[in-house]
Amino acid sequence: MPALPEFGLEGRTALITGAGRGLGVGMARGLAQAGAKVILVARTKSEIEQLATEIRGTGGLAETLVLDVLDERRVQNTFKSLPAIDILVNNAGTNLPQRFVEVEATALDTLLQLNVRAAFIVAQAAARRMLTDSDRRQRGGAIVNITSQLGRVAMKGRSVYTMTKHALEGLTKAMAIELAEDNIRVNAVGPTWVETPMTQPALADPALRKDVIGSIPMGHLAQVGDVVGAVVFLASPAASMVTGASLVVDGGWTAR
């Protein structure tokens, strides 16, 4: 019988953007538990310092990096100076729900800048750093773009968010075929509605909550832990032949 694939991340360094809240916190914890040294990236120092202290307290390895991913020059310079990156979880993003005909230019620009442009710049900087590390080239690198089920389908009131997540799904495929020969795998994870601080205000509307849960065949919202497993898998050697894929964690929403 062949041995089971390796899910451990010992000896690898994982950088997570948007690590101060919600999914970012959960994914950082999961990667640390799998053995990776995690670099926690966010704009708010207190949030990531608290998380780093928690991870270290359980025997994990964690560093913090206060960085605004919208600052292109600083992103490029910072990534160049990092000692090593094996894994990038490209997670920073936001949503500003508005009806299509009421979308304001400021909301459009904000989502395009953060969800698309900044995601591209961060992924590019991480790939460039990986390519300069000969040791990493041998063991491989992994980039996981956090998209959404709305990278495949659509939902009323979220036209701009849907557009940005479709763009990130396309970028994932394009990156995958360009970086495959350099032993860097690029995949996406597309969650459904997850109970996080970001989704709480919207899900406080009983009608919306009922509609969302009614659209998920499994009959309940996702939890942060449901997404963590997918990210750890795609970051690990267990997924060594997986690239250009999008793993939806949606309880069957997009299967309809």
C-alpha positions in Angstrom: 0.0 0.0 0.0 1.3 3.5 -0.8 1.9 5.8 2.1 -0.6 8.5 2.8 0.3 12.0 1.4 2.1 14.5 3.6 -0.2 17.1 5.1 2.4 18.6 7.4 4.0 22.0 6.8 7.1 21.7 9.1 10.0 23.7 7.9 7.9 25.9 5.7 7.0 29.6 6.0 3.5 30.8 5.3 2.5 34.4 4.9 -1.1 35.3 5.4 -2.6 38.7 4.4 -5.6 40.0 6.2 -4.5 37.9 9.2 -6.0 40.1 11.8 -9.7 39.1 11.5 -12.1 36.4 10.5 -10.9 33.9 8.0 -7.4 35.2 8.2 -7.1 34.4 11.9 -8.5 30.9 11.4 -6.2 30.2 8.5 -3.1 31.4 10.3 -4.0 29.2 13.3 -4.5 26.2 11.0 -1.2 26.7 9.1 0.7 27.1 12.4 -0.9 23.9 13.8 0.2 22.1 10.6 3.8 23.1 11.5 4.4 26.2 9.4 6.0 29.3 10.6 3.4 32.0 10.0 4.0 35.6 9.0 0.8 37.5 10.0 0.1 40.5 7.8 -2.4 43.3 8.5 -2.7 47.0 8.9 -3.6 46.9 12.6 -0.7 45.9 14.8 -2.7 45.0 17.9 -4.7 42.4 16.2 -1.8 40.4 14.7 0.3 40.8 17.8 -2.4 39.2 19.9 -2.7 36.3 17.4 1.0 35.8 17.3 1.2 35.7 21.1 -1.6 33.0 21.0 0.2 30.9 18.4 3.5 31.1 20.2 1.7 30.1 23.4 0.7 26.8 21.9 4.2 26.1 20.6 3.9 27.5 17.2 6.1 29.9 15.3 4.7 33.3 14.4 5.9 36.8 13.3 4.0 39.9 12.6 4.2 42.3 9.7 2.3 45.6 9.7 1.6 46.3 6.0 -1.0 48.0 3.9 -1.3 45.8 0.8 -2.6 48.9 -1.1 0.9 50.4 -0.8 2.5 48.8 -3.9 6.0 50.1 -3.4 6.1 49.0 0.2 4.7 45.6 -0.7 7.4 45.0 -3.3 10.2 46.2 -1.0 9.0 44.3 2.0 8.7 41.0 0.1 12.2 41.4 -1.3 13.6 41.7 2.2 11.8 38.7 3.7 14.1 35.7 4.5 11.9 33.2 2.8 8.3 32.4 1.7 7.1 28.9 0.9 3.3 29.7 1.1 1.2 32.7 0.4 -2.4 32.9 1.5 -3.7 35.9 -0.5 -6.6 36.7 1.8 -7.0 40.5 2.2 -10.3 41.8 0.7 -13.5 43.5 1.4 -17.1 43.9 0.3 -19.4 47.0 0.0 -22.8 45.6 -1.0 -24.9 48.0 -3.2 -27.5 47.5 -5.9 -25.9 47.6 -9.4 -27.6 50.8 -10.4 -26.6 52.5 -7.1 -23.0 51.5 -7.0 -20.9 54.5 -6.1 -17.6 55.2 -7.8 -15.8 55.2 -4.5 -17.1 51.7 -3.7 -16.2 50.5 -7.1 -12.7 51.8 -6.8 -12.2 50.5 -3.3 -13.1 46.9 -4.2 -11.1 46.9 -7.5 -8.1 48.3 -5.7 -8.1 45.9 -2.8 -9.7 42.7 -4.2 -8.0 42.8 -7.6 -5.1 45.1 -7.9 -3.6 44.6 -4.4 -4.2 40.8 -4.7 -2.3 40.8 -8.0 0.6 42.9 -6.5 0.9 40.7 -3.4 0.9 37.5 -5.5 3.4 38.9 -7.9 5.7 40.0 -5.0 5.5 36.6 -3.4 6.2 34.7 -6.6 9.2 36.9 -7.3 10.5 36.2 -3.8 10.0 32.5 -4.2 11.8 32.5 -7.5 15.0 33.9 -5.8 15.1 31.1 -3.3 16.9 28.1 -4.7 16.0 25.9 -1.7 12.4 26.7 -2.2 12.5 25.9 -5.8 13.4 22.3 -5.0 10.7 21.8 -2.4 8.1 23.9 -4.2 6.0 26.9 -3.4 2.2 27.3 -3.0 0.0 30.3 -3.4 -3.7 30.1 -2.3 -5.9 33.0 -3.5 -9.0 33.4 -1.3 -11.9 34.1 -3.6 -15.6 33.3 -3.0 -18.4 31.2 -4.4 -19.3 34.5 -6.1 -16.2 33.8 -8.3 -18.5 31.3 -10.0 -22.0 32.5 -9.6 -23.7 35.9 -8.8 -25.9 37.4 -6.1 -28.1 40.5 -6.1 -26.6 43.5 -4.5 -23.0 42.3 -5.0 -22.1 43.1 -8.6 -18.7 44.6 -7.9 -17.7 42.0 -5.4 -18.8 39.3 -7.8 -16.7 40.9 -10.6 -13.6 41.1 -8.4 -13.8 37.4 -7.3 -14.3 36.3 -10.9 -11.2 38.2 -11.8 -9.2 36.5 -9.0 -10.4 33.1 -10.2 -9.1 33.9 -13.6 -5.8 35.2 -12.3 -5.4 32.0 -10.3 -5.5 29.9 -13.5 -3.2 32.3 -15.4 -0.6 32.3 -12.6 -0.8 28.5 -12.3 0.2 27.8 -15.9 2.9 30.4 -15.9 4.5 29.3 -12.6 4.1 25.6 -12.9 7.6 25.1 -14.5 9.0 26.9 -11.5 7.4 24.4 -9.1 5.0 27.0 -7.7 1.4 25.8 -7.4 -1.4 28.4 -7.5 -4.9 27.5 -6.4 -8.0 29.2 -5.1 -10.4 28.5 -2.2 -14.0 29.9 -2.7 -16.0 29.9 0.5 -19.8 30.4 0.8 -21.2 32.6 3.5 -19.0 32.1 6.6 -19.9 33.4 10.0 -17.3 36.1 10.6 -17.3 39.7 11.9 -17.4 40.8 8.2 -20.6 38.9 7.4 -22.4 39.5 10.8 -24.1 42.8 9.8 -25.6 41.3 6.7 -26.6 38.1 8.3 -28.4 40.0 11.1 -31.1 40.6 8.5 -33.5 37.6 9.1 -34.7 37.6 5.5 -31.2 37.5 4.1 -30.1 34.8 6.5 -33.0 32.6 5.6 -32.4 33.1 1.9 -28.7 32.3 2.2 -29.2 29.2 4.3 -32.0 28.1 1.9 -29.5 28.3 -1.0 -27.0 26.0 0.7 -28.1 22.4 0.2 -26.3 21.3 3.4 -28.7 23.7 5.2 -26.3 25.7 7.3 -23.7 28.5 7.1 -20.0 27.6 6.9 -17.7 28.0 9.9 -14.1 29.3 9.7 -12.7 25.8 10.3 -14.5 24.6 7.1 -12.3 26.9 5.1 -9.1 26.2 7.0 -8.9 22.6 6.0 -9.1 23.4 2.3 -6.3 26.0 2.7 -4.0 23.7 4.6 -4.5 20.9 2.1 -3.7 23.2 -0.9 -0.6 24.5 0.8 0.7 21.1 1.7 2.7 18.5 -0.2 -0.5 16.4 -0.2 -1.7 18.7 -3.1 1.6 18.5 -4.9 -0.1 17.8 -8.3 -2.9 20.3 -7.8 -2.5 23.7 -9.5 -4.9 26.0 -11.3 -7.8 24.6 -9.3 -10.6 26.3 -7.4 -11.9 24.5 -4.3 -15.3 25.8 -3.4 -16.3 25.3 0.2 -20.0 26.1 -0.3 -22.2 23.3 1.1 -23.3 22.6 -2.5 -24.5 26.2 -3.4 -22.8 26.2 -6.8 -23.8 22.6 -7.6 -27.4 23.6 -8.2 
